[in-house]
Amino acid sequence: MKTLRIVLTCVFAVFLIVAGGCSFTGSSAVRKGLTKELNYLKNLDSDQDFSMLSYQELFPDADGSDSSAIQDIFVLFFKDFDYKIQNITLDDKSDTATVSVKLSTLDASSLARDYAVHSLQIQIDQISGISTQSLQTLNDHCRLLNHLLKTSEYKVTESLCDIPMIKTENGWVIKRSIDVENALTGGLITFLSDPFILSPEETMDVYLKAIKEMNLPEMSSFLGLADLSFEEDNDAKHDIAEALCRQVLKTFDYQILGAQTNAPEASVETRITTFDSDAIITSCREDLAQYMNSPDAVIDGYSKRYKKSFDLLLSHLKTNEATVQKNVTFILINDGISWKMESPEQSLGPALFGTLTEGSLDLGGS
């Protein structure tokens, strides 16, 4: 009996060694397969045939299916890529495995936020005539990402993820899916598709900052003043529109005070500094009343009196130094892609110009 126990103990020990060896061998094969694929990302260069990630997943709504810039994007994105395999769970019956991995990737959240800011800036630049650049094609999107990766510094962040592996004739490989691709890029696909990646306050800041940096023609175009058309006195009213923009350029400033969000709508509270349009109107009407009570007004007739009213307004606009601060609420709409201001010229125009809108340009010089 004692001998039997010794034999059984030896047999059981051998079984454990063999079983453990098989498990170890299987795990080693999984580790080898994953290491090969992740090292591919770690040592990526522009001459490699890159096929691990689907380009279209980054920008599914973009026109086109290929881009010459996509290869450079991933080379730059994965330049600091690293990994550490934590644990391997092997399922011999289904020839699958799950590997827990700690990934070191570029800060995808910061990159996506910068991308959102620049995307909105491109839209503003199109309206204001600063640039003809667009974001319609895959190549357009890739060029912007490429630019950000080349001109900005991003930290490296760590994340834990489970990577599914599957056994094939050629060994163990990563089981491809959008979730895996997203994990390998530190969540870049998720962040780029997040319509709320920028808050309403951050979005409004992009709009108002852009106005501060515009020149005269750009502001005129963005606020819809470049296309003012009148049956008569077009030159005079064009000069006034120009003077209005110059006043904004000289005086405009802003503060973002906060926001109330009830998706898909948000109300952004701001404090705007601009020229004092009420003071201009008041002083201009005083001068106009004095003129209208003079003999010159009778002699001049209607056409000259009408012209005089514009001349006075233009003069006061050019010499005005008075400013005013006022709280203004702007409405943003989230269309499922990002926060946007509907009709910026209608929202921003009254805030910047006050009572000096198109309808108030006639001061009653008849």
BELCOR-V40148 format. One record per residue. SS is DSSP state (H for helix, E for strand, L for the rest). OMEGA is omega as a letter, one per 40 degrees, with the letter a starting at -180 (NA if undefined). Layout:
# BELCOR-V40148
<<SS	OMEGA> <SS	OMEGA>>
This chain:
# BELCOR-V40148
<<L	i> <H	i> <H	i> <H	i> <H	i> <H	i> <H	a> <H	i> <H	i> <H	i> <H	a> <H	i> <H	i> <H	i> <H	i> <H	a> <H	a> <H	a> <H	i> <H	i> <H	i> <H	i> <H	a> <H	i> <H	i> <H	i> <H	i> <H	i> <H	i> <H	i> <H	a> <H	a> <H	a> <H	i> <H	i> <H	a> <H	a> <H	i> <H	i> <H	i> <H	a> <H	a> <L	a> <L	i> <L	a> <L	a> <L	a> <L	i> <L	a> <L	a> <L	a> <L	a> <L	i> <L	a> <H	a> <H	a> <H	i> <L	a> <L	a> <L	a> <L	a> <L	i> <E	i> <L	a> <L	a> <L	i> <L	i> <L	a> <L	a> <H	a> <H	i> <H	a> <H	a> <H	i> <H	i> <H	a> <H	a> <L	a> <L	i> <L	a> <L	i> <E	a> <E	i> <E	a> <E	a> <E	a> <E	i> <E	i> <E	a> <E	i> <E	a> <L	a> <L	a> <L	a> <L	i> <E	i> <E	i> <E	a> <E	i> <E	a> <E	i> <E	a> <E	i> <E	a> <E	i> <E	a> <L	a> <H	i> <H	i> <H	i> <H	a> <H	i> <H	i> <H	i> <H	i> <H	i> <H	a> <H	i> <H	i> <H	i> <H	i> <H	i> <H	i> <H	a> <H	i> <H	a> <H	a> <H	i> <L	i> <L	a> <L	i> <L	i> <L	i> <L	i> <L	a> <L	a> <E	i> <H	i> <H	i> <H	a> <H	a> <H	i> <H	i> <H	i> <H	i> <H	i> <H	a> <H	a> <H	a> <H	a> <H	a> <L	i> <L	i> <L	i> <L	i> <E	i> <E	i> <E	i> <E	i> <E	i> <E	i> <E	a> <E	i> <E	i> <E	i> <E	a> <E	i> <E	i> <L	a> <L	i> <E	a> <E	i> <E	i> <E	i> <L	a> <L	i> <L	i> <H	a> <H	i> <H	i> <H	i> <H	i> <H	a> <H	i> <L	i> <L	i> <L	a> <H	a> <H	i> <H	a> <H	a> <H	a> <L	a> <L	a> <L	a> <L	a> <L	i> <L	i> <L	i> <H	i> <H	a> <H	i> <H	i> <H	i> <H	i> <H	i> <H	a> <H	i> <H	i> <H	i> <H	a> <H	a> <L	a> <L	i> <L	a> <H	a> <H	a> <H	i> <H	i> <H	a> <H	a> <H	a> <L	i> <L	a> <L	a> <L	a> <L	i> <L	a> <L	a> <L	i> <L	i> <L	i> <L	a> <H	a> <H	a> <H	a> <H	i> <H	i> <H	i> <H	i> <H	i> <H	i> <H	i> <H	i> <H	i> <H	i> <H	i> <H	i> <H	a> <H	a> <H	a> <L	i> <E	a> <E	i> <E	i> <E	a> <E	a> <E	a> <E	i> <E	a> <E	i> <E	a> <L	e> <L	a> <E	i> <E	i> <E	a> <E	a> <E	a> <E	i> <E	a> <E	i> <E	i> <E	a> <E	a> <L	a> <H	i> <H	i> <H	i> <H	a> <H	a> <H	a> <H	i> <H	a> <H	i> <H	i> <H	a> <H	i> <H	i> <H	i> <H	a> <H	i> <L	a> <L	i> <H	a> <H	a> <H	i> <H	a> <H	a> <H	a> <H	a> <H	a> <H	a> <H	i> <H	i> <H	i> <H	a> <H	a> <H	i> <H	i> <H	i> <H	a> <H	i> <H	i> <H	a> <H	i> <H	a> <H	a> <H	a> <L	i> <L	a> <L	i> <E	i> <E	i> <E	i> <E	i> <E	a> <E	i> <E	i> <E	a> <E	i> <E	i> <E	i> <E	a> <L	a> <L	i> <L	i> <L	i> <E	a> <E	i> <L	i> <L	i> <L	a> <H	a> <H	i> <H	a> <H	a> <H	a> <H	i> <H	i> <H	a> <H	a> <H	i> <L	a> <L	a> <L	i> <L	a> <H	a> <H	a> <H	a> <L	i> <L	a> <L	i> <L	a> <L	i> <L	NA>>
